[in-house]
Amino acid sequence: MARPPRSQQKAAASTAASGERQALNTHDASTDVPDRLYFRIGEVSAITGVPPYVLRYWETEFPVLQPRKSGGGQRLYRKRDVVMLLEIKKLLYQDRYTVAGARRRLAEREDRARRAEMRAALQRIRIGLEDVIKQLS
């Protein structure tokens, strides 16, 4: 059987790859994390579409992920862990970050959130102090 010319092979490969990317995007958009307290690694694997061995590897690479262990030694992920895993998957697979780049991106996001929280706390303290000054005047 004759093979098609290389240009047709490349076109077919790029079409297949874009179709896979679209399927990945629609899968992630429609995936909603169930409202439960804990998930086992198999359930998380099914939700995220990532094999369990990759999830275990990501635990070693991303300090944000620290699932609890049950008495039998099974990993128990919280809902926020599952959401974080979906974010990591997006950074690595869709946005094409390296593991180190994704780790830095998550750390930056966490720092921004922490700074915003500090600003809000300082604003509340300032308002409270201004109220005390008004009451003393």
N, C-alpha and C positions, 0 to 999 in steps of 0.2 A: 504494500500500500504506500503510495507517495505521500510525503509530508508537505503541508502547505508552506509557502514561502515564509521566510523569517518575519517579514513585515506583518503578515496576517497572524502569525503566532504571537507577536508582541501586542498587537491590537486586541486579540482574544484574551491574552493574559491581563492587560490593563482593564478591560471590560469586566473580567471576572473579579479582579481585585477591587474595583470600585463598587461592584455589586456586594461583595463581602463587607466593605466599609459601610455601605448603606444599611445592610442587614444588622451590622454591629451597632450602628447609631440608633436604629429603630428599636432594637432589643433593649439598649440601655435606657432609652427614653420611656419605654413602656414598663420597664422593671420598677416595681414599687415594693419597698421593703415591708413585709408584714409587721404589724404592731404586736411584737412579742418581747418578752424579757430577754431570753437567751436563744441562740441558734447553735446547732452543732456544725462541725466543719463540712459535712456532706450537704447540709441545707444551705450553708453559705456558698458552697461551690455551685450548687444549682442556681441560686439567686444571681451570683455574679458571672457565672459562665466560665469560671477559672478552675482548673484542676486543684485538688487539695494540696498536692505537693508544692504548687506555686504559692498558695496561701501560706503554707508553713515557711517557705522561703521569704516571703514578704514580711512575715513576723520578725525575722532576723534582721532585715534591712531597714524597716521603718519602726522606730521606737514608739510611735504613736499607737501601734497595734500591740496590745498585750491582753489577749483573751484569758479569761479565767480558766482554771482546770477543775473538772468535777472530781469527785472522790475516786472515780475509776480512771482518771487521767485524760478524759476527753476534753477537747477545747470547747469552751462556751463563749461565743461571741455575743456582745451586746448589739443593739440596733445601731448605735453610733459607730461601732467597729465595722459593721456591714456597709454603712454609708461611706465610711472612710475607705474601705476596700473598693467600693465602686468608684470613688474619686481617684484612687491610685491606679485602678485599671484604666480609667479615662486618660490620665496623664501619661501612662506608659504606652497604651495601645493606640489611642486616637491622636493625642498631642505629640506622640513620639519622643517623650523625654527619656533620658537614661534613668536608671534607678537613683543615682546620685542627684541628678537634676530634679527628679520628682521629690526626693527627700528635701532638697533645698526649697523647692516651691511650697511644699506643705509647711515647712518651718517658717517661711516668710509669711504665709497666710495666718499661721498661729500667732506670730508676733504682732501682726496688724490687728488681729482680734483682741489680743491682750492689751495693746496700746489704746484701742477704742474703749475697752472696758475701764481702763485706768482713767481716761479722760472723763468718762461718764461719772465715775465715782468722785473724781475731784470736783466736777461741776455740782454734784449733789452736796458735797461738803461745803463748797463756796456758797451755795444758796442757803444752806443751813446757818452758816456763820453770818451771812448778811441779815437773816431773820433775827438772829440773836442780837446783832448790833442795833437793828430797828427797835427791838423790845427794850434794850437798855437806854436808848435815846429818849 
